[in-house]
Amino acid sequence: MEDMSTDARACLATLRGHAKEVTTIAWCPDGRKIASGSEDKTVRVWNVDADTMDVIDAHVAWITSVSWSTDGCKLASASYDKTIRLWDYGSGVPRETMQYRDIPWCESAQWSPDGRRIAYGSYHYVYVRDSDISSGRNLTMCIGHTATVHCVAWSPDGRMLASISFDGTVRIWDSVTGGSIIAFLTASDYLCSSRSVIWSPDGSMVAASCRDYKIRLWHIAKGKLVCVLSGHIREVSSISWTSDGSKLASGSDDKTVCVWNLVSNETPRSYTGHTGILRAVAWSPDGSKLASASNDSTIRIWKV
């Protein structure tokens, strides 16, 4: 892959503070904060403009997922300590409002677009729960995967869920009934398990990052594969779509961040600087900056 960028030109900041690998990041819808989770068992919220940081030290095992509500006032954190914790961030100071307990092997927990539900994967299943403080009840259970669910994602309208599993499939679900709508095979065999799934901003497609070094895009209504992006030389761990749908970012075990222009189909731009494998990438809401998290314990912010 052609490297068309260098740290001096593209890296705006390197955020240091986590003591171990950074496993997950999420950019707040206000564009000013980034939430991150780490194997050091902490969640950190970085104020990018003010160069300050809040530390949430509540979990007792490494953090697997962080997710902001669409209004930027609530944060969800999932951990291998078998809990998902919901935080009110409206005042600027995190306050825990709910804790879901006894959730084994949760790799991903995501707020619904309306902020009323939480979807998460646990073992082979996808669950949807009420985020209301007085309830927190299970609403939906999606059954169909045959191996651990690694990532879940809401469609932009909240009507569907996408999930990706180590069984090598992406599945699309009705978020209310839990019924299976369609399933896609991410590789030629199940030995090539997959790691990340996202929706296009218009809800017409899903993209999956796969362990065969490729990114696949499927059109939901047509039910078919429409594009395969190749270029990384090791497994692709994370992907993120810009809000206008024009660009896709990917992070890989080859220690690079890549930006794909889906409109022009020009050669992807590669960004280097991390000294460990990439664990997560996330675009700023306006698409002008990209954040990446790595096993090197840092978060980098890139000008794209």
Summary of the structure (lengths in Angstrom):
residues: 304
radius of gyration: 17.7
end to end distance: 17.4
largest distance: 53.1
contacts: 1100
relative contact order: 0.14
helix: 1%
strand: 52%
